Amino acid sequence: MLLYIPLGVFLYVFLPKAPFWVLLLTPAFISHLAESLQGLLLPARYSTIDDVIHNGIGGALGVLIAAGIHRLMKSK
């Protein structure tokens, strides 16, 4: 979960014109893709929906943190 927070910040900073809902959902999509590839390519590895959910929450937190910081800096 913590490793996806920087991804959320990165998305917010480098995709400023993207709709906010896209920024919130992209980390979950990336996590789903990573877990699916691990399940397919690494036979000893199993993926769980919990990983996707937690990583998605971490990424969404990163987006929200970046948006909050941006809003604070903009108001000053």
Residue pairs with C-beta under 8 A, 6 or more apart in sequence:
1 54
1 55
1 57
1 58
2 58
3 55
3 58
4 27
4 31
4 55
4 56
4 57
4 58
4 59
4 62
5 58
5 59
5 61
5 62
5 65
6 62
7 27
7 30
7 58
7 59
7 62
8 23
8 27
8 58
8 59
8 60
8 61
8 62
8 63
8 64
8 65
8 66
9 62
9 63
9 65
9 66
10 62
11 18
11 23
11 26
11 27
11 59
11 62
11 63
12 23
12 62
12 63
12 66
12 67
12 70
13 66
15 22
15 23
20 63
20 67
23 63
24 59
24 60
24 63
25 56
26 59
27 55
27 56
27 58
27 59
27 60
27 62
27 63
28 52
28 53
28 55
28 56
28 59
28 60
30 55
30 59
31 51
31 52
31 55
31 56
31 59
32 52
34 55
35 47
35 48
35 51
35 52
36 47
38 45
38 47
39 45
39 46
39 47
